[in-house]
């Protein structure tokens, strides 16, 4: 049913939002830049003066943490 699907989608968005808010502030910024801001990892590395490989590893850790939080 359409209403049930809409409610499930809203619940999923709320859960993801809460999981992101539980991340350290620096990780929240990375998520915002990459997933909402559309910035590439290369661009974020340039913007922050970070190593691109280190950022890829950081994103892997962030995604794993979000996955753990959402599956709990």
Predicted model as a PDB file, atoms N, CA, C, CB and O in Angstrom, pLDDT in the B-factor column:
MODEL        1                                                                  
ATOM      1  N   UNK A   1       0.850  -1.177   0.000  1.00 87.00           N  
ATOM      2  CA  UNK A   1       0.000   0.000   0.000  1.00 87.00           C  
ATOM      3  C   UNK A   1       0.894   1.238   0.000  1.00 87.00           C  
ATOM      4  CB  UNK A   1      -0.966  -0.001   1.226  1.00 87.00           C  
ATOM      5  O   UNK A   1       1.952   1.254   0.630  1.00 87.00           O  
ATOM      6  N   UNK A   2       0.460   2.260  -0.704  1.00 91.00           N  
ATOM      7  CA  UNK A   2       1.270   3.466  -0.903  1.00 91.00           C  
ATOM      8  C   UNK A   2       1.586   4.177   0.413  1.00 91.00           C  
ATOM      9  CB  UNK A   2       0.551   4.426  -1.841  1.00 91.00           C  
ATOM     10  O   UNK A   2       2.719   4.613   0.619  1.00 91.00           O  
ATOM     11  N   UNK A   3       0.624   4.296   1.283  1.00 93.00           N  
ATOM     12  CA  UNK A   3       0.834   4.992   2.556  1.00 93.00           C  
ATOM     13  C   UNK A   3       1.835   4.244   3.428  1.00 93.00           C  
ATOM     14  CB  UNK A   3      -0.496   5.157   3.305  1.00 93.00           C  
ATOM     15  O   UNK A   3       2.670   4.860   4.090  1.00 93.00           O  
ATOM     16  N   UNK A   4       1.751   2.930   3.427  1.00 92.00           N  
ATOM     17  CA  UNK A   4       2.695   2.124   4.209  1.00 92.00           C  
ATOM     18  C   UNK A   4       4.118   2.305   3.683  1.00 92.00           C  
ATOM     19  CB  UNK A   4       2.297   0.630   4.170  1.00 92.00           C  
ATOM     20  O   UNK A   4       5.059   2.448   4.463  1.00 92.00           O  
ATOM     21  N   UNK A   5       4.269   2.298   2.368  1.00 93.00           N  
ATOM     22  CA  UNK A   5       5.588   2.492   1.761  1.00 93.00           C  
ATOM     23  C   UNK A   5       6.130   3.877   2.088  1.00 93.00           C  
ATOM     24  CB  UNK A   5       5.517   2.298   0.236  1.00 93.00           C  
ATOM     25  O   UNK A   5       7.321   4.035   2.356  1.00 93.00           O  
ATOM     26  N   UNK A   6       5.249   4.884   2.066  1.00 93.00           N  
ATOM     27  CA  UNK A   6       5.672   6.248   2.392  1.00 93.00           C  
ATOM     28  C   UNK A   6       6.144   6.332   3.834  1.00 93.00           C  
ATOM     29  CB  UNK A   6       4.525   7.243   2.153  1.00 93.00           C  
ATOM     30  O   UNK A   6       7.164   6.960   4.118  1.00 93.00           O  
ATOM     31  N   UNK A   7       5.409   5.701   4.749  1.00 94.00           N  
ATOM     32  CA  UNK A   7       5.794   5.712   6.159  1.00 94.00           C  
ATOM     33  C   UNK A   7       7.116   4.989   6.393  1.00 94.00           C  
ATOM     34  CB  UNK A   7       4.702   5.076   7.005  1.00 94.00           C  
ATOM     35  O   UNK A   7       7.927   5.423   7.211  1.00 94.00           O  
ATOM     36  N   UNK A   8       7.334   3.892   5.681  1.00 93.00           N  
ATOM     37  CA  UNK A   8       8.604   3.172   5.791  1.00 93.00           C  
ATOM     38  C   UNK A   8       9.756   4.029   5.280  1.00 93.00           C  
ATOM     39  CB  UNK A   8       8.542   1.847   5.012  1.00 93.00           C  
ATOM     40  O   UNK A   8      10.838   4.042   5.867  1.00 93.00           O  
ATOM     41  N   UNK A   9       9.517   4.743   4.184  1.00 94.00           N  
ATOM     42  CA  UNK A   9      10.552   5.623   3.637  1.00 94.00           C  
ATOM     43  C   UNK A   9      10.875   6.751   4.611  1.00 94.00           C  
ATOM     44  CB  UNK A   9      10.107   6.203   2.285  1.00 94.00           C  
ATOM     45  O   UNK A   9      12.044   7.082   4.809  1.00 94.00           O  
ATOM     46  N   UNK A  10       9.859   7.338   5.214  1.00 94.00           N  
ATOM     47  CA  UNK A  10      10.065   8.405   6.196  1.00 94.00           C  
ATOM     48  C   UNK A  10      10.849   7.866   7.394  1.00 94.00           C  
ATOM     49  CB  UNK A  10       8.705   8.998   6.657  1.00 94.00           C  
ATOM     50  O   UNK A  10      11.759   8.532   7.889  1.00 94.00           O  
ATOM     51  N   UNK A  11      10.506   6.684   7.854  1.00 94.00           N  
ATOM     52  CA  UNK A  11      11.215   6.075   8.985  1.00 94.00           C  
ATOM     53  C   UNK A  11      12.678   5.822   8.627  1.00 94.00           C  
ATOM     54  CB  UNK A  11      10.532   4.752   9.406  1.00 94.00           C  
ATOM     55  O   UNK A  11      13.564   6.036   9.454  1.00 94.00           O  
ATOM     56  N   UNK A  12      12.936   5.371   7.403  1.00 93.00           N  
ATOM     57  CA  UNK A  12      14.313   5.114   6.971  1.00 93.00           C  
ATOM     58  C   UNK A  12      15.118   6.408   6.910  1.00 93.00           C  
ATOM     59  CB  UNK A  12      14.326   4.422   5.599  1.00 93.00           C  
ATOM     60  O   UNK A  12      16.271   6.445   7.341  1.00 93.00           O  
ATOM     61  N   UNK A  13      14.523   7.450   6.386  1.00 93.00           N  
ATOM     62  CA  UNK A  13      15.207   8.746   6.310  1.00 93.00           C  
ATOM     63  C   UNK A  13      15.493   9.273   7.718  1.00 93.00           C  
ATOM     64  CB  UNK A  13      14.354   9.770   5.512  1.00 93.00           C  
ATOM     65  O   UNK A  13      16.580   9.790   7.977  1.00 93.00           O  
ATOM     66  N   UNK A  14      14.538   9.146   8.614  1.00 94.00           N  
ATOM     67  CA  UNK A  14      14.740   9.595   9.991  1.00 94.00           C  
ATOM     68  C   UNK A  14      15.848   8.802  10.675  1.00 94.00           C  
ATOM     69  CB  UNK A  14      13.440   9.470  10.786  1.00 94.00           C  
ATOM     70  O   UNK A  14      16.656   9.374  11.408  1.00 94.00           O  
ATOM     71  N   UNK A  15      15.893   7.498  10.444  1.00 94.00           N  
ATOM     72  CA  UNK A  15      16.932   6.659  11.047  1.00 94.00           C  
ATOM     73  C   UNK A  15      18.306   7.041  10.500  1.00 94.00           C  
ATOM     74  CB  UNK A  15      16.647   5.162  10.781  1.00 94.00           C  
ATOM     75  O   UNK A  15      19.274   7.127  11.255  1.00 94.00           O  
ATOM     76  N   UNK A  16      18.391   7.269   9.193  1.00 94.00           N  
ATOM     77  CA  UNK A  16      19.667   7.661   8.590  1.00 94.00           C  
ATOM     78  C   UNK A  16      20.101   9.022   9.123  1.00 94.00           C  
ATOM     79  CB  UNK A  16      19.557   7.696   7.047  1.00 94.00           C  
ATOM     80  O   UNK A  16      21.275   9.216   9.440  1.00 94.00           O  
ATOM     81  N   UNK A  17      19.184   9.949   9.222  1.00 95.00           N  
ATOM     82  CA  UNK A  17      19.502  11.279   9.750  1.00 95.00           C  
ATOM     83  C   UNK A  17      20.039  11.185  11.175  1.00 95.00           C  
ATOM     84  CB  UNK A  17      18.260  12.185   9.712  1.00 95.00           C  
ATOM     85  O   UNK A  17      21.023  11.842  11.512  1.00 95.00           O  
ATOM     86  N   UNK A  18      19.404  10.380  12.002  1.00 95.00           N  
ATOM     87  CA  UNK A  18      19.868  10.200  13.380  1.00 95.00           C  
ATOM     88  C   UNK A  18      21.248   9.549  13.419  1.00 95.00           C  
ATOM     89  CB  UNK A  18      18.866   9.352  14.173  1.00 95.00           C  
ATOM     90  O   UNK A  18      22.090   9.924  14.236  1.00 95.00           O  
ATOM     91  N   UNK A  19      21.480   8.577  12.539  1.00 96.00           N  
ATOM     92  CA  UNK A  19      22.780   7.901  12.492  1.00 96.00           C  
ATOM     93  C   UNK A  19      23.879   8.880  12.080  1.00 96.00           C  
ATOM     94  CB  UNK A  19      22.736   6.706  11.514  1.00 96.00           C  
ATOM     95  O   UNK A  19      24.981   8.843  12.627  1.00 96.00           O  
ATOM     96  N   UNK A  20      23.588   9.742  11.132  1.00 96.00           N  
ATOM     97  CA  UNK A  20      24.575  10.734  10.697  1.00 96.00           C  
ATOM     98  C   UNK A  20      24.858  11.723  11.823  1.00 96.00           C  
ATOM     99  CB  UNK A  20      24.081  11.482   9.437  1.00 96.00           C  
ATOM    100  O   UNK A  20      26.008  12.107  12.037  1.00 96.00           O  
ATOM    101  N   UNK A  21      23.821  12.133  12.539  1.00 96.00           N  
ATOM    102  CA  UNK A  21      23.998  13.075  13.653  1.00 96.00           C  
ATOM    103  C   UNK A  21      24.819  12.466  14.783  1.00 96.00           C  
ATOM    104  CB  UNK A  21      22.640  13.522  14.188  1.00 96.00           C  
ATOM    105  O   UNK A  21      25.402  13.195  15.586  1.00 96.00           O  
ATOM    106  N   UNK A  22      24.871  11.137  14.854  1.00 96.00           N  
ATOM    107  CA  UNK A  22      25.659  10.460  15.887  1.00 96.00           C  
ATOM    108  C   UNK A  22      27.142  10.380  15.516  1.00 96.00           C  
ATOM    109  CB  UNK A  22      25.109   9.056  16.127  1.00 96.00           C  
ATOM    110  O   UNK A  22      27.977  10.059  16.362  1.00 96.00           O  
ATOM    111  N   UNK A  23      27.467  10.667  14.263  1.00 97.00           N  
ATOM    112  CA  UNK A  23      28.868  10.652  13.836  1.00 97.00           C  
ATOM    113  C   UNK A  23      29.610  11.846  14.432  1.00 97.00           C  
ATOM    114  CB  UNK A  23      28.971  10.669  12.289  1.00 97.00           C  
ATOM    115  O   UNK A  23      28.993  12.845  14.800  1.00 97.00           O  
ATOM    116  N   UNK A  24      30.931  11.741  14.524  1.00 97.00           N  
ATOM    117  CA  UNK A  24      31.713  12.911  14.940  1.00 97.00           C  
ATOM    118  C   UNK A  24      31.471  14.069  13.954  1.00 97.00           C  
ATOM    119  CB  UNK A  24      33.241  12.559  15.016  1.00 97.00           C  
ATOM    120  O   UNK A  24      31.225  13.829  12.772  1.00 97.00           O  
ATOM    121  N   UNK A  25      31.539  15.307  14.427  1.00 97.00           N  
ATOM    122  CA  UNK A  25      31.262  16.453  13.551  1.00 97.00           C  
ATOM    123  C   UNK A  25      32.068  16.468  12.243  1.00 97.00           C  
ATOM    124  CB  UNK A  25      31.535  17.717  14.301  1.00 97.00           C  
ATOM    125  O   UNK A  25      31.528  16.806  11.190  1.00 97.00           O  
ATOM    126  N   UNK A  26      33.337  16.109  12.307  1.00 96.00           N  
ATOM    127  CA  UNK A  26      34.154  16.118  11.083  1.00 96.00           C  
ATOM    128  C   UNK A  26      33.617  15.119  10.063  1.00 96.00           C  
ATOM    129  CB  UNK A  26      35.626  15.795  11.412  1.00 96.00           C  
ATOM    130  O   UNK A  26      33.631  15.391   8.862  1.00 96.00           O  
ATOM    131  N   UNK A  27      33.149  13.973  10.529  1.00 97.00           N  
ATOM    132  CA  UNK A  27      32.583  12.973   9.626  1.00 97.00           C  
ATOM    133  C   UNK A  27      31.242  13.443   9.068  1.00 97.00           C  
ATOM    134  CB  UNK A  27      32.413  11.630  10.352  1.00 97.00           C  
ATOM    135  O   UNK A  27      30.915  13.162   7.915  1.00 97.00           O  
ATOM    136  N   UNK A  28      30.473  14.151   9.876  1.00 97.00           N  
ATOM    137  CA  UNK A  28      29.211  14.711   9.397  1.00 97.00           C  
ATOM    138  C   UNK A  28      29.461  15.663   8.227  1.00 97.00           C  
ATOM    139  CB  UNK A  28      28.474  15.445  10.539  1.00 97.00           C  
ATOM    140  O   UNK A  28      28.723  15.662   7.242  1.00 97.00           O  
ATOM    141  N   UNK A  29      30.508  16.470   8.349  1.00 96.00           N  
ATOM    142  CA  UNK A  29      30.851  17.409   7.278  1.00 96.00           C  
ATOM    143  C   UNK A  29      31.234  16.652   6.015  1.00 96.00           C  
ATOM    144  CB  UNK A  29      32.002  18.339   7.713  1.00 96.00           C  
ATOM    145  O   UNK A  29      30.816  17.025   4.919  1.00 96.00           O  
ATOM    146  N   UNK A  30      32.021  15.600   6.156  1.00 96.00           N  
ATOM    147  CA  UNK A  30      32.412  14.809   4.987  1.00 96.00           C  
ATOM    148  C   UNK A  30      31.184  14.215   4.297  1.00 96.00           C  
ATOM    149  CB  UNK A  30      33.383  13.686   5.397  1.00 96.00           C  
ATOM    150  O   UNK A  30      31.089  14.240   3.070  1.00 96.00           O  
ATOM    151  N   UNK A  31      30.251  13.687   5.076  1.00 96.00           N  
ATOM    152  CA  UNK A  31      29.022  13.121   4.513  1.00 96.00           C  
ATOM    153  C   UNK A  31      28.245  14.205   3.766  1.00 96.00           C  
ATOM    154  CB  UNK A  31      28.142  12.492   5.630  1.00 96.00           C  
ATOM    155  O   UNK A  31      27.764  13.978   2.656  1.00 96.00           O  
ATOM    156  N   UNK A  32      28.126  15.370   4.375  1.00 95.00           N  
ATOM    157  CA  UNK A  32      27.392  16.469   3.735  1.00 95.00           C  
ATOM    158  C   UNK A  32      28.050  16.892   2.430  1.00 95.00           C  
ATOM    159  CB  UNK A  32      27.298  17.667   4.680  1.00 95.00           C  
ATOM    160  O   UNK A  32      27.370  17.083   1.422  1.00 95.00           O  
ATOM    161  N   UNK A  33      29.365  17.037   2.446  1.00 96.00           N  
ATOM    162  CA  UNK A  33      30.071  17.457   1.229  1.00 96.00           C  
ATOM    163  C   UNK A  33      29.928  16.440   0.107  1.00 96.00           C  
ATOM    164  CB  UNK A  33      31.545  17.682   1.529  1.00 96.00           C  
ATOM    165  O   UNK A  33      29.670  16.801  -1.040  1.00 96.00           O  
ATOM    166  N   UNK A  34      30.097  15.168   0.444  1.00 95.00           N  
ATOM    167  CA  UNK A  34      30.133  14.130  -0.583  1.00 95.00           C  
ATOM    168  C   UNK A  34      28.743  13.694  -1.041  1.00 95.00           C  
ATOM    169  CB  UNK A  34      30.890  12.934  -0.069  1.00 95.00           C  
ATOM    170  O   UNK A  34      28.449  13.700  -2.236  1.00 95.00           O  
ATOM    171  N   UNK A  35      27.903  13.321  -0.104  1.00 91.00           N  
ATOM    172  CA  UNK A  35      26.628  12.713  -0.473  1.00 91.00           C  
ATOM    173  C   UNK A  35      25.532  13.734  -0.770  1.00 91.00           C  
ATOM    174  CB  UNK A  35      26.172  11.802   0.625  1.00 91.00           C  
ATOM    175  O   UNK A  35      24.655  13.477  -1.596  1.00 91.00           O  
ATOM    176  N   UNK A  36      25.575  14.883  -0.106  1.00 90.00           N  
ATOM    177  CA  UNK A  36      24.560  15.898  -0.387  1.00 90.00           C  
ATOM    178  C   UNK A  36      25.113  17.013  -1.255  1.00 90.00           C  
ATOM    179  CB  UNK A  36      24.014  16.475   0.909  1.00 90.00           C  
ATOM    180  O   UNK A  36      24.400  17.592  -2.074  1.00 90.00           O  
ATOM    181  N   UNK A  37      26.397  17.309  -1.067  1.00 95.00           N  
ATOM    182  CA  UNK A  37      27.002  18.386  -1.837  1.00 95.00           C  
ATOM    183  C   UNK A  37      27.518  17.962  -3.197  1.00 95.00           C  
ATOM    184  CB  UNK A  37      28.110  18.981  -1.066  1.00 95.00           C  
ATOM    185  O   UNK A  37      27.848  18.800  -4.035  1.00 95.00           O  
ATOM    186  N   UNK A  38      27.587  16.646  -3.415  1.00 95.00           N  
ATOM    187  CA  UNK A  38      28.028  16.144  -4.714  1.00 95.00           C  
ATOM    188  C   UNK A  38      29.518  16.309  -4.986  1.00 95.00           C  
ATOM    189  CB  UNK A  38      27.268  16.828  -5.783  1.00 95.00           C  
ATOM    190  O   UNK A  38      29.961  16.165  -6.126  1.00 95.00           O  
ATOM    191  N   UNK A  39      30.286  16.607  -3.956  1.00 97.00           N  
ATOM    192  CA  UNK A  39      31.726  16.773  -4.147  1.00 97.00           C  
ATOM    193  C   UNK A  39      32.391  15.400  -4.253  1.00 97.00           C  
ATOM    194  CB  UNK A  39      32.347  17.595  -2.980  1.00 97.00           C  
ATOM    195  O   UNK A  39      32.043  14.467  -3.529  1.00 97.00           O  
ATOM    196  N   UNK A  40      33.346  15.298  -5.161  1.00 97.00           N  
ATOM    197  CA  UNK A  40      34.100  14.051  -5.284  1.00 97.00           C  
ATOM    198  C   UNK A  40      35.093  13.954  -4.135  1.00 97.00           C  
ATOM    199  CB  UNK A  40      34.833  13.972  -6.654  1.00 97.00           C  
ATOM    200  O   UNK A  40      35.409  14.946  -3.478  1.00 97.00           O  
ATOM    201  N   UNK A  41      35.572  12.751  -3.909  1.00 96.00           N  
ATOM    202  CA  UNK A  41      36.586  12.561  -2.869  1.00 96.00           C  
ATOM    203  C   UNK A  41      37.835  13.370  -3.234  1.00 96.00           C  
ATOM    204  CB  UNK A  41      36.936  11.044  -2.697  1.00 96.00           C  
ATOM    205  O   UNK A  41      38.474  13.957  -2.360  1.00 96.00           O  
ATOM    206  N   UNK A  42      38.178  13.398  -4.515  1.00 96.00           N  
ATOM    207  CA  UNK A  42      39.339  14.179  -4.950  1.00 96.00           C  
ATOM    208  C   UNK A  42      39.155  15.659  -4.624  1.00 96.00           C  
ATOM    209  CB  UNK A  42      39.575  13.997  -6.459  1.00 96.00           C  
ATOM    210  O   UNK A  42      40.090  16.314  -4.163  1.00 96.00           O  
ATOM    211  N   UNK A  43      37.971  16.180  -4.858  1.00 97.00           N  
ATOM    212  CA  UNK A  43      37.690  17.600  -4.576  1.00 97.00           C  
ATOM    213  C   UNK A  43      37.734  17.866  -3.076  1.00 97.00           C  
ATOM    214  CB  UNK A  43      36.309  18.011  -5.146  1.00 97.00           C  
ATOM    215  O   UNK A  43      38.278  18.883  -2.644  1.00 97.00           O  
ATOM    216  N   UNK A  44      37.174  16.972  -2.286  1.00 96.00           N  
ATOM    217  CA  UNK A  44      37.207  17.136  -0.827  1.00 96.00           C  
ATOM    218  C   UNK A  44      38.647  17.096  -0.330  1.00 96.00           C  
ATOM    219  CB  UNK A  44      36.366  16.037  -0.129  1.00 96.00           C  
ATOM    220  O   UNK A  44      39.020  17.857   0.563  1.00 96.00           O  
ATOM    221  N   UNK A  45      39.451  16.216  -0.904  1.00 96.00           N  
ATOM    222  CA  UNK A  45      40.865  16.134  -0.522  1.00 96.00           C  
ATOM    223  C   UNK A  45      41.566  17.458  -0.796  1.00 96.00           C  
ATOM    224  CB  UNK A  45      41.571  14.989  -1.280  1.00 96.00           C  
ATOM    225  O   UNK A  45      42.343  17.941   0.028  1.00 96.00           O  
ATOM    226  N   UNK A  46      41.290  18.036  -1.947  1.00 96.00           N  
ATOM    227  CA  UNK A  46      41.885  19.327  -2.287  1.00 96.00           C  
ATOM    228  C   UNK A  46      41.395  20.410  -1.337  1.00 96.00           C  
ATOM    229  CB  UNK A  46      41.559  19.706  -3.738  1.00 96.00           C  
ATOM    230  O   UNK A  46      42.182  21.223  -0.854  1.00 96.00           O  
ATOM    231  N   UNK A  47      40.099  20.419  -1.074  1.00 93.00           N  
ATOM    232  CA  UNK A  47      39.503  21.438  -0.199  1.00 93.00           C  
ATOM    233  C   UNK A  47      40.059  21.376   1.220  1.00 93.00           C  
ATOM    234  CB  UNK A  47      37.989  21.275  -0.160  1.00 93.00           C  
ATOM    235  O   UNK A  47      40.263  22.407   1.861  1.00 93.00           O  
ATOM    236  N   UNK A  48      40.300  20.165   1.701  1.00 92.00           N  
ATOM    237  CA  UNK A  48      40.705  19.983   3.096  1.00 92.00           C  
ATOM    238  C   UNK A  48      42.210  19.769   3.277  1.00 92.00           C  
ATOM    239  CB  UNK A  48      39.967  18.815   3.682  1.00 92.00           C  
ATOM    240  O   UNK A  48      42.705  19.725   4.403  1.00 92.00           O  
ATOM    241  N   UNK A  49      42.929  19.638   2.166  1.00 95.00           N  
ATOM    242  CA  UNK A  49      44.359  19.361   2.266  1.00 95.00           C  
ATOM    243  C   UNK A  49      44.641  17.957   2.753  1.00 95.00           C  
ATOM    244  CB  UNK A  49      45.015  20.353   3.184  1.00 95.00           C  
ATOM    245  O   UNK A  49      45.700  17.687   3.320  1.00 95.00           O  
ATOM    246  N   UNK A  50      43.684  17.055   2.530  1.00 94.00           N  
ATOM    247  CA  UNK A  50      43.810  15.666   2.980  1.00 94.00           C  
ATOM    248  C   UNK A  50      44.323  14.778   1.856  1.00 94.00           C  
ATOM    249  CB  UNK A  50      42.462  15.140   3.492  1.00 94.00           C  
ATOM    250  O   UNK A  50      44.259  15.132   0.679  1.00 94.00           O  
ATOM    251  N   UNK A  51      44.829  13.629   2.245  1.00 96.00           N  
ATOM    252  CA  UNK A  51      45.245  12.619   1.282  1.00 96.00           C  
ATOM    253  C   UNK A  51      44.004  11.896   0.757  1.00 96.00           C  
ATOM    254  CB  UNK A  51      46.250  11.612   1.923  1.00 96.00           C  
ATOM    255  O   UNK A  51      43.140  11.486   1.533  1.00 96.00           O  
ATOM    256  N   UNK A  52      43.925  11.746  -0.554  1.00 96.00           N  
ATOM    257  CA  UNK A  52      42.748  11.134  -1.164  1.00 96.00           C  
ATOM    258  C   UNK A  52      42.543   9.695  -0.681  1.00 96.00           C  
ATOM    259  CB  UNK A  52      42.874  11.159  -2.685  1.00 96.00           C  
ATOM    260  O   UNK A  52      41.415   9.302  -0.385  1.00 96.00           O  
ATOM    261  N   UNK A  53      43.611   8.914  -0.598  1.00 97.00           N  
ATOM    262  CA  UNK A  53      43.484   7.529  -0.123  1.00 97.00           C  
ATOM    263  C   UNK A  53      42.980   7.491   1.315  1.00 97.00           C  
ATOM    264  CB  UNK A  53      44.834   6.797  -0.226  1.00 97.00           C  
ATOM    265  O   UNK A  53      42.164   6.640   1.670  1.00 97.00           O  
ATOM    266  N   UNK A  54      43.466   8.409   2.135  1.00 96.00           N  
ATOM    267  CA  UNK A  54      43.020   8.466   3.531  1.00 96.00           C  
ATOM    268  C   UNK A  54      41.534   8.802   3.595  1.00 96.00           C  
ATOM    269  CB  UNK A  54      43.842   9.509   4.328  1.00 96.00           C  
ATOM    270  O   UNK A  54      40.816   8.268   4.440  1.00 96.00           O  
ATOM    271  N   UNK A  55      41.068   9.678   2.714  1.00 96.00           N  
ATOM    272  CA  UNK A  55      39.648  10.014   2.697  1.00 96.00           C  
ATOM    273  C   UNK A  55      38.796   8.823   2.269  1.00 96.00           C  
ATOM    274  CB  UNK A  55      39.398  11.195   1.766  1.00 96.00           C  
ATOM    275  O   UNK A  55      37.723   8.594   2.829  1.00 96.00           O  
ATOM    276  N   UNK A  56      39.265   8.065   1.283  1.00 97.00           N  
ATOM    277  CA  UNK A  56      38.517   6.865   0.886  1.00 97.00           C  
ATOM    278  C   UNK A  56      38.401   5.901   2.060  1.00 97.00           C  
ATOM    279  CB  UNK A  56      39.199   6.165  -0.314  1.00 97.00           C  
ATOM    280  O   UNK A  56      37.340   5.318   2.287  1.00 97.00           O  
ATOM    281  N   UNK A  57      39.495   5.733   2.810  1.00 97.00           N  
ATOM    282  CA  UNK A  57      39.450   4.867   4.000  1.00 97.00           C  
ATOM    283  C   UNK A  57      38.486   5.438   5.039  1.00 97.00           C  
ATOM    284  CB  UNK A  57      40.866   4.707   4.616  1.00 97.00           C  
ATOM    285  O   UNK A  57      37.745   4.690   5.676  1.00 97.00           O  
ATOM    286  N   UNK A  58      38.495   6.760   5.210  1.00 97.00           N  
ATOM    287  CA  UNK A  58      37.591   7.398   6.171  1.00 97.00           C  
ATOM    288  C   UNK A  58      36.136   7.174   5.763  1.00 97.00           C  
ATOM    289  CB  UNK A  58      37.891   8.910   6.278  1.00 97.00           C  
ATOM    290  O   UNK A  58      35.291   6.873   6.606  1.00 97.00           O  
ATOM    291  N   UNK A  59      35.845   7.323   4.465  1.00 96.00           N  
ATOM    292  CA  UNK A  59      34.483   7.082   3.999  1.00 96.00           C  
ATOM    293  C   UNK A  59      34.079   5.622   4.205  1.00 96.00           C  
ATOM    294  CB  UNK A  59      34.353   7.461   2.523  1.00 96.00           C  
ATOM    295  O   UNK A  59      32.929   5.344   4.543  1.00 96.00           O  
ATOM    296  N   UNK A  60      34.997   4.702   4.007  1.00 97.00           N  
ATOM    297  CA  UNK A  60      34.694   3.293   4.274  1.00 97.00           C  
ATOM    298  C   UNK A  60      34.312   3.094   5.740  1.00 97.00           C  
ATOM    299  CB  UNK A  60      35.900   2.400   3.912  1.00 97.00           C  
ATOM    300  O   UNK A  60      33.363   2.371   6.046  1.00 97.00           O  
ATOM    301  N   UNK A  61      35.053   3.737   6.642  1.00 97.00           N  
ATOM    302  CA  UNK A  61      34.750   3.628   8.077  1.00 97.00           C  
ATOM    303  C   UNK A  61      33.414   4.290   8.414  1.00 97.00           C  
ATOM    304  CB  UNK A  61      35.876   4.267   8.910  1.00 97.00           C  
ATOM    305  O   UNK A  61      32.635   3.764   9.208  1.00 97.00           O  
ATOM    306  N   UNK A  62      33.159   5.444   7.805  1.00 97.00           N  
ATOM    307  CA  UNK A  62      31.891   6.141   8.041  1.00 97.00           C  
ATOM    308  C   UNK A  62      30.722   5.266   7.584  1.00 97.00           C  
ATOM    309  CB  UNK A  62      31.867   7.507   7.302  1.00 97.00           C  
ATOM    310  O   UNK A  62      29.747   5.100   8.316  1.00 97.00           O  
ATOM    311  N   UNK A  63      30.820   4.712   6.383  1.00 96.00           N  
ATOM    312  CA  UNK A  63      29.734   3.867   5.868  1.00 96.00           C  
ATOM    313  C   UNK A  63      29.536   2.629   6.735  1.00 96.00           C  
ATOM    314  CB  UNK A  63      30.024   3.447   4.420  1.00 96.00           C  
ATOM    315  O   UNK A  63      28.404   2.201   6.962  1.00 96.00           O  
ATOM    316  N   UNK A  64      30.634   2.053   7.221  1.00 97.00           N  
ATOM    317  CA  UNK A  64      30.523   0.879   8.102  1.00 97.00           C  
ATOM    318  C   UNK A  64      29.828   1.257   9.406  1.00 97.00           C  
ATOM    319  CB  UNK A  64      31.923   0.280   8.398  1.00 97.00           C  
ATOM    320  O   UNK A  64      28.993   0.508   9.913  1.00 97.00           O  
ATOM    321  N   UNK A  65      30.173   2.415   9.941  1.00 96.00           N  
ATOM    322  CA  UNK A  65      29.549   2.872  11.193  1.00 96.00           C  
ATOM    323  C   UNK A  65      28.052   3.143  10.982  1.00 96.00           C  
ATOM    324  CB  UNK A  65      30.258   4.154  11.718  1.00 96.00           C  
ATOM    325  O   UNK A  65      27.230   2.780  11.823  1.00 96.00           O  
ATOM    326  N   UNK A  66      27.710   3.770   9.879  1.00 95.00           N  
ATOM    327  CA  UNK A  66      26.297   4.018   9.589  1.00 95.00           C  
ATOM    328  C   UNK A  66      25.539   2.703   9.429  1.00 95.00           C  
ATOM    329  CB  UNK A  66      26.151   4.874   8.317  1.00 95.00           C  
ATOM    330  O   UNK A  66      24.418   2.558   9.916  1.00 95.00           O  
ATOM    331  N   UNK A  67      26.161   1.753   8.746  1.00 95.00           N  
ATOM    332  CA  UNK A  67      25.541   0.444   8.555  1.00 95.00           C  
ATOM    333  C   UNK A  67      25.289  -0.235   9.909  1.00 95.00           C  
ATOM    334  CB  UNK A  67      26.434  -0.451   7.663  1.00 95.00           C  
ATOM    335  O   UNK A  67      24.206  -0.769  10.151  1.00 95.00           O  
ATOM    336  N   UNK A  68      26.299  -0.207  10.785  1.00 95.00           N  
ATOM    337  CA  UNK A  68      26.169  -0.819  12.116  1.00 95.00           C  
ATOM    338  C   UNK A  68      25.039  -0.150  12.906  1.00 95.00           C  
ATOM    339  CB  UNK A  68      27.507  -0.710  12.897  1.00 95.00           C  
ATOM    340  O   UNK A  68      24.231  -0.824  13.546  1.00 95.00           O  
ATOM    341  N   UNK A  69      24.997   1.163  12.851  1.00 94.00           N  
ATOM    342  CA  UNK A  69      23.970   1.905  13.585  1.00 94.00           C  
ATOM    343  C   UNK A  69      22.582   1.582  13.062  1.00 94.00           C  
ATOM    344  CB  UNK A  69      24.225   3.407  13.492  1.00 94.00           C  
ATOM    345  O   UNK A  69      21.650   1.389  13.842  1.00 94.00           O  
ATOM    346  N   UNK A  70      22.444   1.523  11.761  1.00 92.00           N  
ATOM    347  CA  UNK A  70      21.115   1.285  11.168  1.00 92.00           C  
ATOM    348  C   UNK A  70      20.656  -0.158  11.350  1.00 92.00           C  
ATOM    349  CB  UNK A  70      21.133   1.630   9.679  1.00 92.00           C  
ATOM    350  O   UNK A  70      19.454  -0.424  11.387  1.00 92.00           O  
ATOM    351  N   UNK A  71      21.595  -1.088  11.463  1.00 92.00           N  
ATOM    352  CA  UNK A  71      21.237  -2.503  11.629  1.00 92.00           C  
ATOM    353  C   UNK A  71      20.979  -2.862  13.088  1.00 92.00           C  
ATOM    354  CB  UNK A  71      22.344  -3.392  11.072  1.00 92.00           C  
ATOM    355  O   UNK A  71      20.464  -3.938  13.391  1.00 92.00           O  
ATOM    356  N   UNK A  72      21.340  -1.952  13.988  1.00 85.00           N  
ATOM    357  CA  UNK A  72      21.180  -2.246  15.427  1.00 85.00           C  
ATOM    358  C   UNK A  72      19.723  -2.205  15.851  1.00 85.00           C  
ATOM    359  CB  UNK A  72      21.983  -1.252  16.268  1.00 85.00           C  
ATOM    360  O   UNK A  72      19.414  -2.428  17.022  1.00 85.00           O  
TER     361      UNK A  72                                                      
ENDMDL                                                                          
END                                                                             
